């Protein structure tokens, strides 16, 4: 019976861990997306500047 009580004690901890992992992945995805968008905008700005310099 003691083993069963320990198991039920771990379930909420595992749930919290899963939520933290999901939140961590969401933050990672947003930061990565913003970084890639900034890099893409920098490249597009360079292309636009190059096109403006052409006669």
Secondary structure, 3 states (H helix, E strand, C coil): CHHHHHHHHHHHHHHHHHHHHHHHHHHHHHHHHHHHHHHHHHHHHHHHHHHHHCC
